[in-house]
Amino acid sequence: MKIILSTIEDAYAQSHILKKEWHDFASSFSMNRQKSFLGGRTLLQESLSLFYGVDYLPKITTLSHGKPVFFESRYPFFNISHSSKLICLAVGDHDLGLDVEYIKPRRNIEGLKKRILSDEEFEYFESLSESDQLTLFTSLWTLRECLIKVSGRGLVDISSIVADIEKRTFDYFSVPEGTGVNIIRLDSVLNHDGAAFMSYSSKAGEECDFYIFRDGQILKTDSPEILYRYAKVSV
């Protein structure tokens, strides 16, 4: 699996490589939405060209809950996530998930905690400072977003995921056995304002290569330290 990291502006600046139909499709979006959409499609096309020898962006369709996939199964799986000024792409040979989130105050965080955290997680949170709660909640949110992107089932399933913070395990019926989630601090890779977590899925023993997209080039970078590895509970 490969993960490509970029700022939205850097990716969008190269969107002229896309066919006109992609720009036409995004023309009704707000400018910010246009930049993130076209930036993501640019990263995807550049990655297909470099890693798979495909010099155009194939037809993309969506699954029942909105997950984008290539229409033809001969092309790789992919997942795109963005937060604020950052955008990330994962490509690989199996279903995968990816999520990036800045650590920032959230409206109604108490309601969100009650909605998605298990009783054990909620009790664990109560012993932490407000700042530590926000940091931990952000990492657990990326964990859950990553998993529902693997499953393709969308936010409808987010409260079905139960994580054990101390054991670093999760239980979620919609992903296959052997699925794991790795959590990193994204600001350890990109020199950028603010702090962010990124979660990405993997299979047991799978290696992941990291790249930076800058000035129209995909450049390999050191793999970041994995802060937390969560594994699916074995049945």
N, C-alpha and C positions, 0 to 999 in steps of 0.2 A: 504494500500500500504506500501511496505517496500523498503528502500533504503540502500544499502550496499556500504560502502566506503573503498577503499584500495589503497595502492601503487601498481603499476604494478609488481614490484619485489616481494612483499609479496604474491600477487595472483599467479604469475607465479611459485613461489617456491613450490606451492602445486599442480602444473599441472600434477604431476605423478598419481593423482587420476583419470584422464581422460582415456578413452579407447584409445588404440593405433591408432585407425582410426582418431581421432582428431589431434594427433601429425603428422600423415602421411599427413593429409590434409594441415597442416600449414608448412610442410617441405620446400616448395618452397618459402616461404616468407622470407623477410629480418629478421635478428635477432630481431630488435625492433618490427617489425610487428608480429613475432611469439609470443613474450612475451605478447603483448597487446591482441592478439587474444586468446591465450591459457589461459591467466590470466582472461579474461572476461568469457570464458567458465567454468573455474574453479569456479569463484564466482557464476555463474548460477547453476552449479551442487551442490555446497555446500548449496546454498539457497533452491533449490528444496528438498534436503534431510532434512534440518532442519525444513522448514516451511510447506512442502507439503508431506513429507514422500516418496519422489521419489528418489531412490538411484542410478539413472543413468541419463544420459543426453539424453532426447528423440530426435527424428529426428527433425531437424530445416530446414525450407525452407524460401524463400524470396518472398515478394509481388512484384508487377510489378515495383515499383520504388526502390526496394532493401531493404525494411524493413524486418529484420529477425523475424520470428514467429515460434512457434512450429507447426509442421505439423498437429498434432491432437489437436482439439479445447478444449479437456478436461484439457489441461495444462494451466498454467497462462500466461498472457501477460508479456513481459519483454522488457527492453531497456537498452543498455549499452553505456556509453560515457567515453572517456579518453582524457586527455590533459597532455602533458609532462609526468610526472612520476605518475600521478594519474589516477585511473580507478574507475568508479561508475556503479552500477547496480540498476535498479528499477524493482520490480516484483509486480504484482497485478492482480485483477480480471477483468480489463477492459483495453481498449487501453490507453497507457500512453506514455509520452515523458520525456526525461531527457537529459540535456546537461551541460557539464562543460568546462570552458575556463579560462586559465590564463590571467591575465591582463598584456599584453605585447605589445610593438610597433608592428604595422601592416603595411605591405607594401601596398601602395595605399589606405590608409584609406579614403582619400577624395573620391576616386572612389567608395569605398564600401558604404560610407555614401550616396552618390548621388543615388546609385543603390537601396538600401533597405529602406532608411528613407523616411517617408512622408514629404511633404512640411512643415507641422507644426513641426515635429520632427527636421528637418534640421534647421529651424529658431531657435528653442530652443537651439540647439547645438552652434550656432554662438555666444551666449552670455557667453559661458563657456571657461575656460582656456584650453590649449591643454591637460594637464594632466587629468582634469575633463572630457573632451570629450572622452578620451581613456577609462576611467573607465566606463562612462555611455554607451559608444558604446559596450563595452564588455558585460555588463548586458543585453542590448537590443539584442545583437547577440544571447546570450544563450536563451533568451525569444523566438526568432524566430526559432532557431534550435529545441527547445523543442516542439514547436507547429507543425512544419513540421514532426517531428518524431511521434507525436500523429496521424496526418493525414496519414502518410505513403507515402506522395506524393513527398518527397525529395525537393532538393534545387530549383527545377523548380518553386515552389510556394513562395519562400522567399520574393519576392518583392510585393506579394499580401497581406502581413500582415501589418496592420497599427496600431500603438500604440499611445495612448494618455499618454504622460509622466506625466502630472499633475493629470489627473483623474485616472491613473492606470487602463486603459482599453485597449482592443485590438479588432480589427475587422478582422476576418479570416473565410471565408466561409467553409473551409474544416474540421472544428472541431465542435462537437455537442454543443448545448446550455448547459450551466452549467459547461463548461470547464474553469478552472482557471490555472494560472501559478504562482508559488511561487519562489522567487529569494532569495538566501542566499549567504553569503560569505563563501565559502567552507573552507578557512583557519581558520575560527572560530571553526571548528570541528576537522580538522586534523592539528596537529603540523607539518608543512611542509614548505619548502622553497617557497617563492613567495605568491602572492595573487591571488585568483581565485573566480569566480562566478559560482554558479550552479543554474539552473532552472529546476523545475520539475512540471509536470502537476498534477492536482487534480480535483475532482468533488466537488460540493458544500457540505460542511460539512464533507468531508473525512479527516480522520486522517492519518498521515504518521509517521511510526516508523523508526528511524535511527540506523544503526549498523556499527561497524568497523570490518574489517577482518584483523586479525593479528595472526601470528604464527599458522595458520591453524584453527583458531576459529572465529566464527561470534559472536561478543560481542555487546550487546545493549549499546547505548550511548545517551546522552541527545539530545533532538531535538534542532537544532540551531534556533536562532532568524531569523524570516522571515523579510528581509529588505523591500521587495516590494511584494504586491499581485496584480496581474493583472487579471481582469475578462473580459469575452467576452461581447461585447456590445449586449444588448438585442434588438431584432428586434421588 
